[in-house]
């Protein structure tokens, strides 16, 4: 179920503060976050956010196409190791 339109998008407050502070100072550094449900705002574009996937932090570079999506969509929680079996051709 999606979030109510009258509430607006959910953006983690501490994450937003860190990104806005980096925008003002002009610095570019990786910001670690556990907020997978946080929505990507236009202020995040051009920054790298390390999103926790339950095991480790996955660095995600934010582009314009990602605005409006959630951070968790870009840090997969499951790893596909491939099907077992013979690889004969």
Residue, then its C-alpha position, 0 to 999 in steps of 0.5 A: x500500500x502506498x503512502x497517503x498523498x496528504x502526508x507527503x513523501x517520507x524522507x528521513x530527517x537526519x539523512x536530509x539534514x546531512x545532504x543539505x549540509x553537504x549541499x551548502x558546504x560543497x563537499x561530497x562524501x558518502x552518507x551511511x543510512x539505515x533508512x531504506x524506506x526514505x524517498x529520494x528527493x531532488x536534493x540528493x542528486x549527485x551524492x552517494x548514499x550508503x544504504x544498509x541491506x541487512x548485512x553491509x552498506x551498499x553505495x548508491x550514486x543518486x541520479x535524476x532518474x531515481x528521484x521519487x523512488x525509495x533508497x531500498x530499491x537500489x540496495x538489494x537484500x538477496x544475492x542470486x548465486x546462480x543455479x547449480x548443475x552442469x554447464x555443458x553446452 
